[in-house]
């Protein structure tokens, strides 16, 4: 299987430091990485400055024979803010994963329509989501990968959004996500006949504002205070405080750097949200 998830390290430049920390030779570490490339544990997508380094998103640790390759894989797993898909079988990880997916579907089919902020947030937290004080997800918003969702304090995701956190979604404090926004953590390998999944974590930093009908794609990092205007597609890093919009998410301006407000999406009228 070649389902894969992007990890954040620039591996070639990181290998000398890692080899020194682990007390192994650089040549041995590079050989372990090459072994992982040959056995579909590690992947390289793209070329040049756009090269991305990925690892198997299906937990491959049990099938890696070489100890150093296994150690490197587990280390790179830890760099990704997501729970990996288990190898399905008659085991506890499979049972846990199936239970979480059922819990998630119950939320998306039924619970997210209940006009009670407290019930909805409690359900998500019991499913593994980490949602900070004063934050809210309004009714009729779907959440995938509940156990990989992290929201800070006083942040809001509004009506009728689709939130895909399966590769990890980290939302900071005082973030406003408007209605009908799509946050999509993955796609598929367009060059392969098998339709392998390709995913990456998404980060939305403090005070960011995502306007209605924007699409935030896998690998996006929306900087502190940045604004993504309506109907804009973003799948890249947006610098702090920048306002972007239109085709290619072009810069349109800049916000003040001394932002200091509360989004306040949970309050007197929570019943209707």
N, C-alpha and C positions, 0 to 999 in steps of 0.2 A: 504493500500500500504506500502511496505517495502523498497522503494528506499531510499538509504541513502548516506550520505557524511561524511567523517571523519573530526572531529574537533581536534585541536591540544592539548587541555588541558588534563592532567591526572586528571580526575574528582574527584576520591576519595580523593586525596591529596589536591585538590583545594577547596573542599566544606567548610572546616572550615573557610578559609579566606573569601570566598564568603558570607557565612552565617553571619559573623561578619560585613562585609561591608553593607549588606542589612538589618541588624537588625532583623534577624529571627533566630530561633533555628536551630542547626545542624540537629536535628531529623526531623523537618518540611521540611527542604531542601532535606534531604535524602528520605523522604516520597514522595515529589514532583517528585524526579527523578525516584523512583520506579513506580509511577503512569505513568510517561512517557514511561518507559520500557514496562509496561503492555498495553499501548494504541498505540504502534508502533510510538512513537514520538522520543524516544531514543533507541539506540541499542548498544550492546556490541559484538564485534567480536574477536575471538581468545581467548587465555588463557595465564596466567602468564605474563611474560615480554613482550610478543607479543600482549597483549590485546589492541584493538583499540576501541575508544569511538566515536560513530557516532550519527548523528541526521537525521531526515527525510529531504531529499533533495527536496521534494515537500512541499512548504510552509504550515506548519501544524498549524500555530498560530491561525487561525480562528476556528479551531475545538477543541482546547484545552479548556476544561471547568474550570479546576482548575487554579486560578490566579497565584499561585507560579510556577506551572509547565509551564504555558505560559511565565512567566517572565524568567525562566531558559532557555526555548527554544529560545526565542528572543536573550538572552545574548549569547548563544552558536552560534546562527546564525551569530552574529557580529564578531565571532572569525574566520570565514571562508571567504576568499577573493573572494567570488562569489555571483552572483545573483541567488536566489533560483527559482525553477520552480513553477509557480503559479498553483493553483487549477483551471483548465480550466472551463470556463463558459462565460456568457455574462457580462463581466466586463473589466475594463481598464487594469489590469495586463495581462489578456489573450490577449487582442488586442495588447498591447505593445510587448509581447513575440512573437506573431505570426509575427508581423511586423519585429522584429529583426531577426527572423529566415529566413524570406524571403530576407531581406537585406544581410544576411550571405550567403544564397544560390546563390544570384546574384553574390556575390564576387567570390565564389568558381567555378561557372560555366563560368563566363565571365570576371569579372573585374581583376582577378588574372593573366590573360593572356595578359593584356594590357601592352605594353612596356613603361610604364611611372611610375616611382617610386612615383611621386607626386600624380597621380590619385589613385593609389592603397592605399597609406597611408592615403590620405584624406577620401577615402571610409571607411576604417577600423575605423578611428577616428570618423567619423559621426555615425558609428554603435556602438560606446561606447568604443572602444579600447583606451588605454592610451599608446601612443608611443612617446618616448623621442626624443630629438634633434639628428639628424644624424643617427638614426636607420632605418633599412630597412628590408622589407620582399620581397624576390625576386620572380620572376614570377613562376607560376604553383605550388605554395605552398598553400595548403588548410588550412583554419582556421575555427574551430568550437568553438562556445561560444565567439564570437568576443567581446562582452561586458564585458567579464571576463579576457581579455588579458591585461597585463601590461608589457611594455618594457621600460628599462631605456635608457640612452643616448649611442650612438655609438655602438649599438648591431645589429647583423645581423642574420637573418634566411634565409638560402640559397635556392637553387632550389629544387622543388619536395619533400618538406617535408609535413607531416601532423601534424598540430598543434591543439591539443584538449585542449581548455581552459575552458571547461564547468564547471569544479570544481574549477577554479581559476588557472592561470598560471602567476607567477611573475618572470620576467627576469630582471636581474640587468644591470649595465653598462658594456660596452666593452665585451659583450658575443658573442661568435662565435658558431653558430649552422650550421654545414655543410650540404651538400645536402643529400636528401633521409633519413633524420632522422625522426623517429616517436616519437611524444610526446603525450602520451595517458593518459588522466586524469581519466579513469574509467574502470571497468570491470563488471562482474556480479556475483551474489551469486551462487557458484557452488553447494551448499548444498540445494538449494531451487528449487522446481518444477516450480515456477513462473518466474524465470529469472530476479529477482530484480537487479537493478543497484547498484553498490558499487563504490564510487568515492572518490577522495581526491585531495587537491591542490598540485601543483608542484612548487617548488622554484628552480631557477637557479641563483646563485649569481654572483657578478661582476667577470669578467675575466675568467669565466668558458669556456671551449671549449668542444663541443659535436661533435665527429668525425662522418664521413659518416656511415649511416645505423645503428646507435645506436638506441635503443628503451628506452625511458625514461618513466617509468610506473607511475601510480598514487601513490602519497605519497612520491615520490622521492624528495630529497633536495640535490642539487649539490652545494657543498661549494665553496667559493671564490677561483678562480684560479684552480679549479679541472679540470681534463681531463677525459672524458669518451672516450675510444678508439673505433675504428671502430667495428661494429657488436656486440657491448656489450649491454646487457640488464641490466637496473638499475631500481629498485623499492624500494630504501632505501636511507638513508642519506650517502653522500660521504663527508668525511672530507675535509676542505680547503687544496688546493694545491696538493692533492693526484692524482696520475695517476692510473686509474683502467681499467681493461679489462679482456676478457676471460669469462669463465663460472663462474657465481657468482660475477662478477665485482671485481675480486681480485686485491689488491694493486700491482702496478708494479713499482712505483717510486714516486718521488715528484718534483714539479716545484719550481723555485725560489719564495721567498715570497715578493720580491720587484718589482712585475710586474708593468709595466708602459708603456702601448702602446695603440694605437688606432687601432680598427679593420678596420675602413675605408671602410665599405661596401657600402657606398653611395658616388659617386663621378663622375668623367668624363664619365664613361661608364654605368651610371645608366640606360640609354636608353635600353641597352641590358639585364639588370637584371630584 
